[in-house]
Amino acid sequence: MDSGRIIAAILFGILHCVLIGMLLEDLRGRKRILGHKKVPWSIAIVCVPLAGALVYVLCHPQIVYGPDDEDEA
């Protein structure tokens, strides 16, 4: 295995850990979740490296665009 692949794997791992932390923090603070279950979302975010995080962001666009008026109430 060459050094370029090793560095890419390490950077991907660091990026994944940061993304997991951000999304789990958002999940913890969110009152309303698609499907009304936080445990399956947290398992998907942690266990499915990129796809789980991407699906969560797509289903909860407030992460990117800011909170809704509904979430503030």
C-alpha positions as CSV (number, residue, x, y, z in Angstrom):
1,M,0.0,0.0,0.0
2,D,1.5,3.3,-1.0
3,S,1.7,6.4,1.3
4,G,-0.9,8.3,-0.8
5,R,-3.6,5.7,0.0
6,I,-2.6,5.6,3.6
7,I,-2.9,9.4,3.9
8,A,-6.2,9.4,2.1
9,A,-7.6,6.7,4.4
10,I,-6.5,8.7,7.5
11,L,-8.0,11.9,6.2
12,F,-11.3,10.1,5.4
13,G,-11.3,8.7,8.9
14,I,-10.8,12.1,10.5
15,L,-13.5,13.6,8.3
16,H,-15.9,10.8,9.1
17,C,-15.3,11.3,12.9
18,V,-15.9,15.0,12.6
19,L,-19.0,14.5,10.6
20,I,-20.3,11.9,13.0
21,G,-19.8,14.3,15.9
22,M,-21.6,17.2,14.2
23,L,-24.6,15.0,13.1
24,L,-25.0,13.3,16.5
25,E,-24.9,16.6,18.2
26,D,-27.6,17.9,15.8
27,L,-29.6,14.7,16.3
28,R,-29.4,15.1,20.1
29,G,-30.7,18.7,20.1
30,R,-33.5,18.2,17.5
31,K,-37.1,17.8,18.7
32,R,-38.6,16.5,15.5
33,I,-37.0,13.7,13.5
34,L,-38.1,12.0,10.3
35,G,-39.5,8.7,11.5
36,H,-39.7,9.9,15.1
37,K,-36.9,7.5,16.2
38,K,-33.4,8.8,17.1
39,V,-31.7,5.5,17.7
40,P,-32.0,4.2,14.1
41,W,-30.7,7.5,12.8
42,S,-27.7,7.4,15.2
43,I,-26.9,3.8,14.2
44,A,-27.1,4.8,10.5
45,I,-24.9,7.8,11.0
46,V,-22.2,5.8,12.9
47,C,-22.3,2.5,11.1
48,V,-22.7,3.5,7.4
49,P,-19.7,5.7,6.9
50,L,-20.8,8.3,4.3
51,A,-24.2,7.2,3.1
52,G,-25.8,7.3,6.6
53,A,-24.6,10.9,7.1
54,L,-25.6,11.9,3.6
55,V,-29.1,10.5,4.0
56,Y,-29.5,12.3,7.4
57,V,-28.4,15.6,5.9
58,L,-30.8,15.2,2.9
59,C,-33.8,14.3,5.2
60,H,-33.1,17.2,7.6
61,P,-32.0,20.2,5.5
62,Q,-32.2,22.5,8.5
63,I,-28.6,21.5,9.2
64,V,-27.5,23.3,6.1
65,Y,-30.1,26.0,5.8
66,G,-30.7,26.8,9.5
67,P,-33.5,26.0,11.9
68,D,-37.2,26.1,10.9
69,D,-39.7,28.2,12.7
70,E,-41.3,24.9,13.8
71,D,-38.1,23.7,15.6
72,E,-37.7,27.0,17.5
73,A,-41.2,26.6,19.2
